[in-house]
Amino acid sequence: MRSLRTEARASGDVVTVVLPIPVPYGSLALLGGGAVLIMLLVVAAGMMVLRSSTDLEELRAS
């Protein structure tokens, strides 16, 4: 179980156990940043071919 909280408490009759729950913020930020970068590259590639694929002369020829 992962949470944004730093610990989870489970208590029984007498014993209370504190379990630390590490959240890999660095890995999550790297994954999110990589996904945004890839999406920007896909959009840039689409913008480069958008003009030529929507040109009126090109549309009339096909």
The 8 nearest C-alpha neighbors of each residue, nearest first, counted from 0:
[[1, 2, 20, 7, 21, 22, 3, 19],
 [2, 0, 20, 22, 3, 21, 4, 5],
 [1, 3, 4, 0, 20, 22, 5, 21],
 [2, 4, 5, 1, 22, 20, 21, 6],
 [5, 3, 2, 6, 7, 20, 1, 22],
 [4, 6, 20, 19, 3, 21, 7, 2],
 [7, 5, 19, 20, 18, 4, 17, 8],
 [6, 8, 18, 17, 19, 9, 20, 5],
 [9, 7, 17, 16, 10, 18, 6, 15],
 [8, 10, 16, 15, 7, 11, 17, 18],
 [11, 9, 15, 14, 16, 8, 12, 13],
 [10, 12, 14, 13, 15, 9, 16, 8],
 [11, 13, 14, 10, 15, 9, 16, 8],
 [14, 12, 11, 15, 10, 16, 9, 8],
 [13, 15, 11, 10, 12, 16, 9, 17],
 [16, 14, 10, 9, 11, 17, 13, 8],
 [15, 17, 9, 8, 10, 18, 14, 7],
 [18, 16, 8, 7, 6, 19, 15, 9],
 [17, 19, 7, 6, 16, 20, 8, 9],
 [20, 18, 6, 5, 21, 17, 7, 4],
 [19, 21, 6, 5, 1, 18, 22, 2],
 [22, 20, 19, 23, 5, 1, 2, 6],
 [21, 23, 24, 20, 1, 3, 2, 5],
 [24, 22, 26, 25, 27, 21, 28, 1],
 [23, 25, 27, 26, 22, 28, 29, 21],
 [26, 24, 28, 27, 23, 29, 30, 22],
 [27, 25, 29, 28, 23, 24, 30, 31],
 [26, 28, 24, 30, 29, 25, 31, 23],
 [29, 27, 31, 25, 30, 26, 32, 24],
 [30, 28, 26, 32, 27, 31, 33, 25],
 [29, 31, 27, 33, 28, 32, 26, 34],
 [32, 30, 28, 34, 33, 29, 27, 35],
 [33, 31, 29, 35, 34, 30, 28, 36],
 [34, 32, 36, 30, 31, 35, 29, 37],
 [33, 35, 31, 37, 36, 32, 30, 38],
 [34, 36, 38, 32, 33, 37, 39, 31],
 [37, 35, 33, 39, 38, 34, 32, 40],
 [38, 36, 40, 34, 39, 35, 33, 41],
 [37, 39, 41, 35, 40, 36, 42, 34],
 [40, 38, 42, 36, 37, 41, 43, 35],
 [41, 39, 43, 37, 38, 42, 44, 36],
 [40, 42, 38, 44, 39, 43, 45, 37],
 [41, 43, 45, 39, 40, 44, 46, 38],
 [44, 42, 40, 46, 45, 41, 39, 47],
 [45, 43, 41, 47, 42, 46, 40, 48],
 [46, 44, 42, 43, 47, 48, 49, 41],
 [45, 47, 49, 43, 44, 48, 42, 50],
 [46, 48, 44, 45, 49, 43, 50, 51],
 [49, 47, 51, 45, 46, 50, 52, 44],
 [50, 48, 46, 52, 51, 47, 45, 53],
 [51, 49, 53, 52, 48, 54, 47, 46],
 [50, 52, 54, 48, 53, 49, 57, 47],
 [51, 53, 49, 50, 54, 48, 57, 58],
 [54, 52, 50, 51, 49, 55, 58, 57],
 [53, 55, 57, 51, 56, 52, 50, 58],
 [56, 54, 58, 57, 59, 53, 60, 52],
 [57, 55, 59, 58, 54, 60, 53, 61],
 [56, 58, 54, 60, 55, 59, 61, 52],
 [57, 59, 55, 56, 60, 61, 54, 53],
 [60, 58, 56, 57, 61, 55, 54, 53],
 [59, 61, 57, 58, 56, 55, 54, 52],
 [60, 59, 58, 57, 56, 55, 52, 54]]
